[in-house]
Amino acid sequence: MGKPTGFIEFTRELPAKRSAKERVNDYNEFVERLPEEKLNQQSARCMNCGVPFCHNGCPLGNIIPEFNDAVYRKSWAEAYEILSATNNFPEFTGRICPAPCESSCVLGINQPPVTIEEIEKHIIEIAFDKGFVKPRKPNLRTGKKVAVVGSGPAGLAVAAQLNYAGHSVTVYERDDAPGGLLRYGIPDFKLEKWIVDRRIALMEEEGIVFKCNANVGVNTSVNDLLRESQAVVLAGGSTIPRNLDIAGKELKGVHFAMDFLKQQNKRVSNKTVNGEDIFATAKNVVVIGGGDTGSDCVGTSNRHGALSVTQFELMPKPPDSRTRSMPWPTYPMTLKTTSSHEEGAHRHWAIATKAFISDQNGHLKALKIVDLAWKTPETGGPARFEEIEGSERKIPCELALLAMGFVHPQHEGLLKQLDVELDERGNVKATEQSFQTNIPKIFTAGDMRRGQSLVVWAISEGRECARKVDEYLMGISTLECKDRSYLINM
């Protein structure tokens, strides 16, 4: 490595952010770039471990020590070449990935881990600045046609890989622009949409065709897709939100988180918002759900000018650091404070919402809540909760946002018409070894197959699925995959 003593000389540093007071007035990204000297120091912290556990911590298998070394040497073309060999979209993961690689960093055993995610983001942005990122066009076309349904991170990864293999790829997207979750799920203050547009334009230059407002099974024929394509990949995501089946759920002011977030993304892009406007302005907002989607609702509500923002989580408060039950290098379920929380929110754990309470006009005015006590049975097994007697109370709330995750993909329309098998959780059934459904020419990847997960996992799934589709079409594939042992026999 460039500086064997770097991890001793330098500590972890992250880029500066615009102040919370300033950034809540707009929807722009607020994380600045590291100065060149600081970037050099951060890459120097990589230890040249005998066994780099960060490789396994990353679902994509990114070759992290090698690109850190290239960054230290300021060899930006080399760094980009190494990173793009395993990750089609570092500009996305460098912004919105929870960085499981950093949890596996060997330095992280007794020091703060290497700033892998930030280094990754800097590599791709510098590569764009310097003109290293160019359309990745195939040398030959195979004459095979592939239809990809869904243009989220999994669908985009499938399309990029199969196009490079020489197949003609058409991506069908039911919304008015490609990107899926990246466009209409992630707020602009975390991922500005010109970044998505930049990548889509590059993919179009590579020869990929995007058909938007194409809801397969509704306004686009399933039979036409099957007839015109030699393979179909289902990458539509896990889109059915988990509901809260309690009294008052039909009240005005109770909404699913994604409806709220999608509306705001459309407003920022100056697009028409369909249906009833959902605003947090001058309201007591309660976000039910403690994950990333809930955090995005907190940040968006603050930008709307909410009177107050409160976030509830059913589970007990996580510990601040690793415990014996979450040893290195596993991903630790510790307390996460996001940039949205820094902007202002009341956070509460071990709380259950028992009812939505109405005013005289059918609008939400309050929540009935109760504190919970979590206990692990003496016989073992999963922890269970009990309501704490005397803790039931009402709190004011004019906007409740349900951010409790997603249960499975939409079954009506496409999936029912295709008659693909579903697993016990309601996802499209396919193994990680084949990504193939019960219908041989139909494959699936991403959240539609594995259930709600991370963007980095969706990209990984898309890449692995593309390789299996290529093998199905051609009998063999030279596309990269996370397990590179196949190269030994080639």
N, C-alpha and C positions, 0 to 999 in steps of 0.2 A: 504494500500500500504506500501511498504518497508520503504519509507522515505516521510512522509507527507509534509515536508518542502523543498523537493528536487527542486521544480520549483522555489523557492525563492533563493536557494543557488547556483544553477548552471544555466548557460546560454547554448544555443544551440552551439554545436561544431560538425563539420564534420571531417572525416578522412583527413589526408594529401594526396596530390597528387604529383606525379612526376612533375617536372617543364614542362611547355609547350615546352620550347626549347629542352628538352631531349626527351619527349614522342613522338614528331612528327617524330622521327627517327625509330619508330617501330610500330607494330600493337598490342602490348600487353596492357592489362588493366593497368591502372595507379593509381587507387584509392587504398590506403593502408588500412589496418585494424586499427580500434581503439584499443589503449591499453586497457587492462582489467579495469583499474581504470576509464578511460574516458567512457567506455561502461557502467560501473556501474552508473556513474553520469548521463549519458544521459537517461538511463531507469528510474532513480530516479526522473526525471522531470515530468513524467506522474502523473497527479493530482488526480486520483481516482474521476473523475467527477461524479456528480449525474446522468447526461445523457451523455454518451460517444458518441458524434456525429461522432467520427472517424469510428465507426461501420458502419454507413450509408454512410460515405464518401467513404469507400472502396467497390468497386463493388463485392468483394468476401465476404464481411461481416466478415473480420478478427476480432478475439477477442483480440483487441490490448492492452487494459489496463492489461488484465490477463497475456499476454506473456511478457509485460514490467515488471510486478511484478516478474515473474519467473526469468527474466534476472537479475533484481536487487539482487535477492537472490542467483544468480549463480546456479539455478536449471535448467540446460540445457536440460535434458531429458524432464522435464515438459514443458519448453518453446517450444521445438520442437513438442511435442505432441499437444499443443494448436494451434500452427501455422499450422501444417500439417492437422489439422482437417478441415480447410477451404480452404487451398491453396496447390494444388498439386506441385507447382513449385516455391517456394520462392526464389530459386537461380536465377530465371529469373526476377521476379518482383522486387526483392531487388536490381537489377542492372539497369533496364530499365523502371521502372514504374514512371510516373510523380507525384506519391504520392498524389492522391486526398484526402487520409485520413489525410494528414498533413494540407491540406486547411481547413479541418473540425475540427481540433484539438481545443478544448476550450482554451487552453493556447495561441493559435495563435490569439486570439481576441486582446490582447495588449502586447504579447511577441512573440519571435520566437517560432514556434511550436516544438513539440517533434520530434526527428529525427527517425521517425517510420520506414522509408524505410531502413536506415542503420542498425537499430536494427534487422529488419527482415533478412537482408542479413547475419548479424553476427550469428543469431540463426541457420540458415541452414548450414552455412559453419562450425561452431563449431560442429553441429550435425554430419556432415560428418566426421570431424576430430576424433570425439569421438566414431564413429561407431554406432550411434543411427539410422542412415538411413539404413533400410533393406528392401528387397523386400516385398511388401504388397500383399501376395498371398491369393486367396480366399480359404475358407474352403471346399466348394463344387462347382462343375461345374453344370450348369443348362442344358447343352446340346444345348443351343441356340447359334447361330452364328451371329455376327454383323460385318459388313464391315464399316470402317471409311475411307472416301476419303479425304485425306489431313492430313499432319502431323505437321501443325503449332500448336500454343498454344491451340487453340480450339479443334483440332483433338486429340492432346495428352491428354487433360483433359478428353474428352469423353472416349477415350480408357482406361485410367487409372481407371476411375470410373466404367465403365461397366465390365472391367476385374475383379475388386474387387467384383462386384456383382455376379460373377461366370460365366459370359458369355464368349465365345471364341471370341476374338477380333482380326481382321486382319486390319492393317492400310495400305492403298495404297498411295504411294507418287510418283509423276511423276519425281521428281529430283533424283539424284544419292545417296542421303543420307537424313534421316529424319530430321525434324526441321522446314521446311517451312521458314517463315520470320525470325525465330530465327537463322537459319543457313545461309541463303542467302540474308537477308535484313539488319540485325543489324551488324554493323562493329565489328571486333574482339576487337578493343580497348574499346568497351563498353561491349561486351559479348564474351569472348574467347570460341572457339568451343569445347574444351575439357569439358566444363561445360554442353553443350548440349549432347555430347557423353556419359558423366557420367550418365545422366538421362535416355537416351535411353537404355543403357546397363542394368540399373536397371529395366526398364519396360519389357525388354526382359526376364530377370530373373523371372519376375512376370507371364510370359506366353503370353505376347502380341507379335504378329507376325507382322513384318514390311516388306512390299514388295515395294522396290524402283524401279525406272525406270518403274513404272507402271502407265501409263497415261490412266486413265479410260475413255473410249469412243474413244480412239485412238489405243493404243496397248494392252489394256485390255478390255475385253468384258463387256459391261453394263449388258447384259442378263445373263451372267455367275454370276455376282455379285448378281443380283436379285434372281436368282435361288438357289444359294448356301447359302444365308443369310436370316435370319428371320427379320432382320432390317438393314437399310443402313443409315449412317449419312453423310451428305454432309458438309464438313468443309474445303473447298478449298480456302477460303479467298476472298478478293476483289482485283483482280489482273490486271484489265484493267486500265491503267493510264490515267489521264486527259491530253488531248493534248492541244497544243497551236496552233490554226488554223490561222496562219499568214504567210505572204510571206516569203519564204526561209526555211520553216520547214524541207524540204528534204535535206538540205545542209549537207555535211560531217562536223561533229563537233557538231551537234545538237542531243542529246541523252536523253532518259528517265533516270531518276535518278536510278531506280532499276537495269537497265542494267549495269550501272557504278558500283554500289555497289556490285552486285552479282559477277561480274568479279573479283573484288578485294578480296572478301571473298574466291573465288576459288583459287586465287593465294596464299593467306596466307596458305591455306590448301594443297598447292602443287597439285592442280587438274588442268586438262586441261581446258583452256578457249576457248570456241567455238565462232566463228565469229570474227569480227574486234575488235582488242584491243582498249580499251578506256583509255587513259592516260591523266592526267592533267599536266604532267611534262613540265615546261618552257612555260606554256600557261596562258593567261588571262582567268580565269574561271568565268563564271557567273552562279549562282544557282538561278533559278526562282522558288520561293516558300519558305515561311518562317517557315515551320513546322519542325518536328523532322527529316524527311527524308532529307530535305534540309540541316539541320545542320550536318547530317551524311556525306553528300556530301562535306561540307566545311572541316570537319576533314580529310576525305580521300584525298581530293585535296591537303591539306597542307602536308600530308605524301607523296604524289607523287612529291612534289617539284614544285608546281604551281608558276608561275610568280606573279600572284595576284589572290585573291579570293574575289568575290563580291556576296552578296546575296540580291535579290530583294523580296519585298512583296507587293502585290497589295493593301492590307489594310493599314490604317494609323498606325502609331507607337502606341503600347499599352502603358497605363500608367505604372509607376513604382510600384504603390501600388493600393490597392482596391479603387474603387469609389463607389458612392451611388448606382450605377446600378449593382454592384457585391458585395452585402453584405455577411459577414460571415453567415453561413458556406458553401456558394456556392463556386464552383471552380472558382477562379478569372482569367480572361483573361488579365493578366498583362505581362509586358516585361520579356521574358525569355532569359537569357544569358547562353548558354550551354558551356561545356568544349571545344567543337570545336570552338566556337566563341572566347574563351579565347586564343586559339592558333593562331588567326589572321584571320580577315575577315572584309571587308567593308560592312556594313549593311545599306540598304536603304528601306524606307517604302513609300507607296503611289506612286509606280512606275508601269507603264505599258510598256510592250515590244511590239512594233508595227511591227517590221520586223527583220528578220535575213538577214544580208548582206554578199554577197559572194565575194571572190576574183576571179581571172581569171580562177582558176582551180576547181571551185565548192566547195571550202572549206570555212567555216565560218571565217570571219575576223572582224566582228563588229555587234553590235546591234543598232537598232533605238529605242530609249526609250522616254518617256514623263512623266512629273510629273502630279499627280492627285490631285484634290481638292474634298474631301468627304463632302457631305452635307446631312442633314436630312430634308426631305420635311416638310414644315410648317403644312401640314395636317397629319403628322405622317407617320408611315410605315418605311420600311428599308431605310438605308442611300444609297445615290447614288453618283457616282463620275462624275466629268467633267475634261477634259484635261485642264491643265493650259496653256493658250496661250503664245507662245514664249519659252516654256520649252523643245520643242523637240530637241533631239541631238543624236549624235552617240558616242558609246564607243567601244574601242577595245575588242574583244572577239574571242578566237579560240576554246573554248569549252563551250557550253551552256547545262546545265543539268536541265531538266524539272522535278521539284519536287512539283507538284501542287495537289498531292493527287490521289485518285483512284475513279472511278465512279461506278463500279459494278464488279461482278465475270465474268469470261469468259463464254459466252453463247454457243459458238460452241462446239460440242463434247458432253460431259457428260450431261449438262443440257438440251440441245435440244433433245438428245436421250431418256432421262428419261421423257421428256414432263412435267416437274414440272412448276407450275405457278410462275410468277415473279411479284414483286410489282411494283409500279409506278416509282421507282428508278432503276429498273433492277436487284434488289436482289432477292434471292429465297424467296418466300412468305411463311411465317410461323409466328405464334404469339409467344410472349414471354411466354404465358401460356402453350402452347403445344409443340412448336418447331417442329410441324408436318406439312409436306407439304400437297398438295392436294392428294398425293398418301400415303395411311395410313402407310405403312411400311418404308417410307422415311422421315427422319428428317433432320434438318439443324441447324447449330450453328456457332457463330463467325461472322467474317466480311462478310461471304457469305449471312448471314441473315440480320444483322443489319447495314451493310455498314462499311466503313473504321473506325476503332476505335483503342482502346488501347489493348496491350497484356493482361493486367489485366482483361479487359472486355471479351476478347476471352476465357480466362481460366474460368471465371464465367459462360459464356454462355455454354461452354463445360460441366461443372459440372451440370448445371441445365438441359441441354438437356439429359444428361446421365440418370438422374433420370426419365425423361419422357419416354425414351426408355425402361428403366427397368420396369416401370409401364405397358407399352404397351405389353411387352413380358411376364410379370409375374402376372399382375393384381394389384400388390402392390410393393412398393419399400421402402427399409430402408436406401438408400443412403442419405448422408447429402445434405441439400440444404440451400440456404441463408435464406429463410423464414423457421425458425424452429418451427413455430406454429403447423405444422402437428404432432409433437411429442406429443402434448397434448392429441390427440385423439387415441394414439396408446397404 
